[in-house]
């Protein structure tokens, strides 16, 4: 799904992901963490991966057995990658941002980044039913 790099696009990504996962009859142990992860990764793409005239792409890949989901969010701003390691301490209580990747790290079995040719990046996360 190609979405606009706006708050509205990030919100729509979450809604479309939830709808798709329900349509696939994905178990709640995958749907619930996936909703948070999609929301965080899409918000990051809309906020940090913005290039004029470019949106971001959301891809969901459910394993044939339905027990593993790969979430991919791709944007055109490859030079702005998230840190490889999540900060050990969350931001202060008054901070308005900085918790998204901490949530992704806590909810995903694993996550990372990949280059996306010619100049973009994909941030991905994998969720398994717990």
LUMTI-344647 format. One record per residue: x, y, z of N, C-alpha, C in turn; residue in one letter. Coordinates in nm, 2 decimals. Atoms other than C-alpha are relative to their C-alpha. Layout:
<sites>
  n.east  n.north    n.up  ca.east  ca.north   ca.up  c.east  c.north    c.up  ropa
       X        Y       Z        X         Y       Z       X        Y       Z     A
...
</sites>
This chain:
<sites>
  n.east  n.north    n.up  ca.east  ca.north   ca.up  c.east  c.north    c.up  ropa
    0.08    -0.12    0.00     0.00      0.00    0.00    0.09     0.12    0.00     X
   -0.07    -0.13    0.01     0.14      0.34   -0.10   -0.09     0.11    0.07     X
    0.07    -0.09   -0.08     0.04      0.61    0.15    0.07     0.14    0.00     X
   -0.06    -0.14   -0.01     0.10      0.99    0.19    0.08     0.01    0.12     X
   -0.09    -0.02   -0.11     0.38      1.09    0.42   -0.06     0.12    0.09     X
    0.07    -0.09   -0.08     0.14      1.27    0.65   -0.05    -0.07    0.13     X
    0.06     0.06   -0.11    -0.02      1.21    0.99   -0.12    -0.08   -0.04     X
    0.12     0.07    0.05    -0.33      1.11    0.80    0.04    -0.13   -0.07     X
   -0.05     0.12    0.07    -0.13      0.86    0.59    0.04    -0.10    0.10     X
   -0.04     0.09   -0.11     0.02      0.71    0.91   -0.12    -0.06    0.07     X
    0.13     0.05   -0.06    -0.33      0.68    1.06   -0.07    -0.10   -0.09     X
    0.06     0.09    0.09    -0.46      0.52    0.75    0.07    -0.13   -0.01     X
   -0.09     0.12    0.00    -0.17      0.27    0.75   -0.05    -0.09    0.11     X
    0.04     0.08   -0.11    -0.28      0.15    1.09   -0.14    -0.06   -0.03     X
    0.14     0.05    0.03    -0.65      0.12    0.99    0.00    -0.11   -0.11     X
    0.00     0.09    0.10    -0.57     -0.06    0.67    0.07    -0.13    0.04     X
   -0.07     0.12   -0.05    -0.33     -0.30    0.84   -0.10    -0.08    0.09     X
    0.09     0.07   -0.09    -0.59     -0.39    1.11   -0.11    -0.07   -0.09     X
    0.10     0.06    0.08    -0.85     -0.45    0.84    0.05    -0.12   -0.08     X
   -0.06     0.11    0.08    -0.62     -0.67    0.63    0.03    -0.12    0.09     X
   -0.02     0.12   -0.09    -0.52     -0.88    0.93   -0.12    -0.06    0.05     X
    0.13     0.06   -0.03    -0.88     -0.93    1.03   -0.05    -0.08   -0.12     X
    0.04     0.07    0.12    -0.95     -1.03    0.67    0.07    -0.13   -0.02     X
   -0.08     0.13    0.01    -0.67     -1.29    0.69   -0.03    -0.09    0.12     X
    0.03     0.08   -0.13    -0.81     -1.41    1.03    0.13    -0.03    0.08     X
   -0.12     0.01   -0.08    -0.47     -1.35    1.19   -0.04     0.00    0.14     X
    0.03     0.01   -0.14    -0.47     -1.44    1.55    0.02     0.13    0.08     X
   -0.01    -0.13   -0.08    -0.51     -1.16    1.81    0.14     0.02    0.05     X
   -0.13    -0.01   -0.05    -0.16     -1.24    1.94    0.10     0.06   -0.11     X
   -0.08    -0.07    0.11    -0.03     -1.11    1.60   -0.06     0.13   -0.03     X
    0.07    -0.12    0.04    -0.30     -0.85    1.53    0.03     0.12    0.10     X
   -0.02    -0.11   -0.10    -0.26     -0.65    1.85    0.14     0.06    0.00     X
   -0.13    -0.06    0.01     0.11     -0.60    1.85    0.03     0.07   -0.13     X
   -0.02    -0.06    0.13     0.11     -0.54    1.48   -0.06     0.13   -0.02     X
    0.07    -0.13    0.00    -0.14     -0.25    1.52    0.09     0.11    0.05     X
   -0.09    -0.10   -0.06     0.11     -0.07    1.75    0.12     0.02   -0.09     X
   -0.12    -0.01    0.08     0.41     -0.15    1.54   -0.02     0.07   -0.13     X
    0.03    -0.08    0.13     0.25     -0.03    1.21   -0.02     0.14    0.03     X
    0.02    -0.14   -0.04     0.14      0.28    1.39    0.13     0.08    0.02     X
   -0.13    -0.06   -0.03     0.49      0.36    1.51    0.09     0.01   -0.12     X
   -0.09     0.00    0.12     0.68      0.27    1.19   -0.06     0.10   -0.10     X
    0.06    -0.09    0.09     0.43      0.46    0.98    0.01     0.15    0.04     X
   -0.02    -0.14   -0.05     0.44      0.77    1.20    0.15     0.04   -0.02     X
   -0.14    -0.04    0.02     0.82      0.76    1.19    0.03     0.03   -0.15     X
   -0.02    -0.02    0.15     0.81      0.73    0.80   -0.06     0.14   -0.03     X
    0.07    -0.13    0.03     0.57      1.03    0.79    0.08     0.12    0.05     X
   -0.07    -0.11   -0.07     0.78      1.24    1.03    0.14     0.01   -0.05     X
   -0.14     0.00    0.03     1.14      1.14    0.94    0.04    -0.04   -0.14     X
   -0.04     0.05    0.13     1.13      0.99    0.60   -0.06     0.08   -0.12     X
    0.08    -0.09    0.09     0.96      1.28    0.42    0.09     0.05   -0.11     X
   -0.06    -0.07    0.11     1.08      1.38    0.07   -0.12     0.06   -0.08     X
    0.11    -0.06    0.07     0.87      1.62   -0.13   -0.06    -0.09   -0.12     X
    0.06     0.08    0.10     0.62      1.44   -0.35    0.01    -0.15    0.02     X
   -0.01     0.14   -0.03     0.70      1.10   -0.20   -0.08    -0.05    0.12     X
    0.07     0.06   -0.11     0.49      0.88    0.02    0.08    -0.11    0.06     X
   -0.06     0.12   -0.06     0.57      0.56    0.21   -0.08    -0.12   -0.04     X
    0.06     0.13    0.04     0.49      0.20    0.14   -0.01    -0.09    0.12     X
    0.02     0.09   -0.10     0.34     -0.04    0.39   -0.02    -0.14   -0.06     X
    0.01     0.13    0.05     0.38     -0.41    0.32   -0.02    -0.10    0.12     X
    0.03     0.10   -0.10     0.23     -0.70    0.53    0.02    -0.13   -0.06     X
   -0.02     0.13    0.05     0.35     -1.05    0.48   -0.03    -0.10    0.11     X
    0.04     0.10   -0.10     0.17     -1.33    0.68    0.05    -0.13   -0.05     X
   -0.05     0.13    0.04     0.33     -1.67    0.68   -0.12    -0.09   -0.03     X
    0.11     0.09    0.04     0.13     -1.96    0.53   -0.07    -0.06    0.12     X
    0.07     0.06   -0.12     0.06     -2.10    0.88   -0.07     0.11    0.08     X
    0.06    -0.11   -0.07    -0.05     -1.76    1.00    0.06     0.03    0.14     X
   -0.06    -0.02   -0.14     0.19     -1.76    1.30    0.11     0.10    0.00     X
   -0.11    -0.10    0.00     0.44     -1.50    1.18   -0.04     0.11   -0.10     X
    0.03    -0.12    0.09     0.39     -1.15    1.03    0.12     0.08   -0.01     X
   -0.11    -0.10    0.03     0.65     -0.93    0.87   -0.06     0.13   -0.05     X
    0.05    -0.14    0.03     0.57     -0.56    0.86    0.12     0.07   -0.06     X
   -0.10    -0.08    0.07     0.77     -0.34    0.62   -0.06     0.14   -0.03     X
    0.04    -0.14    0.03     0.75      0.04    0.60    0.12     0.05   -0.07     X
   -0.11    -0.05    0.09     0.96      0.18    0.31   -0.03     0.15   -0.03     X
    0.01    -0.14    0.04     1.03      0.55    0.25    0.12     0.03   -0.08     X
   -0.11    -0.05    0.09     1.26      0.75    0.02    0.11     0.06    0.06     X
   -0.10    -0.08   -0.07     1.49      0.89    0.28    0.10    -0.10    0.07     X
   -0.09     0.10   -0.05     1.76      0.63    0.32    0.11     0.05    0.09     X
   -0.11    -0.05   -0.08     2.02      0.86    0.48   -0.05     0.02    0.15     X
    0.05    -0.02   -0.14     1.79      0.89    0.79   -0.05    -0.14    0.05     X
    0.04     0.13   -0.05     1.79      0.54    0.95   -0.01     0.01    0.15     X
    0.01     0.00   -0.15     1.68      0.46    1.30    0.13    -0.07    0.06     X
   -0.11     0.05   -0.07     1.95      0.36    1.55    0.00    -0.16   -0.01     X
    0.00     0.15    0.00     2.06     -0.01    1.53   -0.04    -0.06    0.14     X
    0.03     0.04   -0.14     2.02     -0.03    1.91   -0.09     0.10    0.06     X
    0.09    -0.09   -0.07     1.73      0.11    2.10    0.06     0.05    0.13     X
   -0.06    -0.05   -0.12     1.84      0.34    2.38   -0.05    -0.07    0.12     X
    0.03     0.08   -0.11     1.85      0.16    2.71   -0.10     0.07    0.10     X
    0.09    -0.08   -0.09     1.66      0.44    2.89   -0.10     0.07   -0.09     X
    0.10    -0.08    0.08     1.33      0.58    2.76    0.02     0.15    0.03     X
   -0.01    -0.14   -0.02     1.30      0.95    2.72   -0.07     0.04    0.13     X
    0.07    -0.05   -0.12     1.19      1.16    3.02   -0.15     0.01   -0.02     X
    0.14    -0.01    0.00     0.83      1.19    3.12   -0.06     0.11   -0.08     X
    0.05    -0.12    0.07     0.80      1.53    2.96    0.03     0.00   -0.15     X
   -0.03     0.01    0.14     0.94      1.42    2.62   -0.12    -0.03   -0.08     X
    0.11     0.02    0.09     0.70      1.43    2.33    0.02    -0.11   -0.10     X
   -0.03     0.10    0.10     0.87      1.17    2.12    0.11    -0.09    0.06     X
   -0.11     0.09   -0.04     1.13      0.89    2.14   -0.03    -0.13    0.06     X
    0.04     0.12   -0.06     0.93      0.60    2.26   -0.04    -0.11   -0.11     X
    0.05     0.08    0.11     0.83      0.45    1.92    0.08    -0.13   -0.02     X
   -0.09     0.12    0.03     1.13      0.22    1.86    0.01    -0.08    0.13     X
    0.00     0.08   -0.12     1.12      0.12    2.23   -0.12    -0.10    0.00     X
    0.12     0.08    0.01     0.77     -0.01    2.17    0.02    -0.11   -0.10     X
   -0.03     0.10    0.11     0.87     -0.18    1.84    0.09    -0.11    0.06     X
   -0.09     0.10   -0.06     1.16     -0.35    2.02   -0.06    -0.09    0.10     X
    0.07     0.08   -0.10     0.94     -0.47    2.30   -0.10    -0.10   -0.06     X
    0.11     0.08    0.06     0.66     -0.61    2.07    0.04    -0.09   -0.11     X
   -0.04     0.08    0.11     0.85     -0.75    1.78    0.10    -0.11    0.05     X
   -0.10     0.10   -0.03     1.04     -1.07    1.79    0.14     0.05   -0.05     X
   -0.13    -0.06    0.05     1.31     -0.89    1.58   -0.04     0.11   -0.09     X
    0.03    -0.10    0.09     1.33     -0.58    1.37    0.14     0.06   -0.05     X
   -0.12    -0.06    0.05     1.58     -0.39    1.16   -0.02     0.09   -0.12     X
    0.01    -0.08    0.12     1.65     -0.18    0.85    0.07    -0.06   -0.12     X
   -0.07     0.05    0.13     1.75     -0.25    0.49    0.00     0.12   -0.09     X
    0.00    -0.10    0.10     1.85     -0.02    0.21   -0.10    -0.04   -0.11     X
    0.10     0.01    0.10     1.59      0.03   -0.06    0.04     0.08   -0.12     X
   -0.05    -0.07    0.11     1.72      0.12   -0.40   -0.10     0.09   -0.07     X
   -0.14    -0.05    0.00     1.79      0.38   -0.52    0.05     0.07    0.12     X
   -0.04    -0.09   -0.11     1.79      0.60   -0.21   -0.08    -0.01    0.12     X
    0.10     0.01   -0.12     1.53      0.48    0.04    0.05    -0.10    0.10     X
   -0.02     0.10   -0.10     1.51      0.25    0.33   -0.13    -0.07    0.04     X
    0.12     0.08   -0.05     1.28     -0.02    0.47    0.03    -0.03    0.15     X
   -0.01     0.04   -0.14     1.23     -0.06    0.84   -0.11    -0.11    0.02     X
    0.09     0.12   -0.01     1.08     -0.40    0.92    0.00    -0.05    0.14     X
    0.01     0.06   -0.13     0.96     -0.59    1.22   -0.08    -0.13   -0.03     X
    0.07     0.13    0.00     0.85     -0.95    1.27   -0.07    -0.03    0.13     X
    0.08     0.03   -0.11     0.58     -1.06    1.50   -0.04    -0.14   -0.01     X
    0.05     0.14   -0.01     0.50     -1.41    1.61   -0.11    -0.01    0.11     X
    0.10     0.02   -0.11     0.20     -1.53    1.81    0.06    -0.05    0.12     X
   -0.06     0.03   -0.13     0.28     -1.54    2.17   -0.10    -0.08    0.09     X
</sites>
